[in-house]
Amino acid sequence: MKTTRGTVAFLAFVASACTGHSPLAPTPSARTSVQPISVPLGAASGGSTPLSLMASPYGGHGIPLIEVQGTVPSGAAGIVDDTQTDEPGFNNFELNVNVHGAPPDTDLYFQFTADIVPGTRGDGTCPAFPAPPANAIGVLHTSPGGAASTHLKFEVPEGAFLGAFDSGVTSDWQWRVVNLAETFDLRTPCIVLTGK
């Protein structure tokens, strides 16, 4: 199987996931306390679960980035578009991340946290985020107007991460865009993903 630097980096980040959260970070508001939703990773090619991505309230593969209470500046938002494709021996992921209303001319870290451990994964409970830049799979640099976007692609070999991406396996995932000081923080809801 082929290996890329992105795959190696992603594997390292997942291996280090689920560590503590900085005491300087804002606390999630009621808007971020939403119920987890089930999202089949293979929905684009006809995956079938109670809530498919195409039927999701977020439309297509889009998952909203929701402002955490206390974020400066306030009024920011964004979206993560997460698509899983596959080829023999791999799960390929392509992510588009878009943010607006962020601090101008600032580096933002695109992080993830995940529960991939058999026995607890798929229960709708995501672990806490580590302090950035841990678990960052990309860096977005904002424009003078506070907007940024990026496209990320990585491959995950079948069976990796305790089989979390294998067909029919559920796991809990959450993404966030955050500055180094953790004073700007956008997060997705905790998503229950089902492998394609």
Secondary structure, DSSP 8 states (H G I E B T S, - for coil): ----HHHHHHHHHHHT-S----TTS----GGG----EEEETTGGGT--SSS-GGGSTT-TTEEEEEE-TT-SSSS-EEEEEEEEEEETTEEEEEEEEEEES--TT-EEEEEEEEE--TTTTTSS------STTTTEEEEEE--TTS-EEEEEEEEEETTHHHHTTSTT-EEEEEEEEE-TTSSSEEE---EEEE--
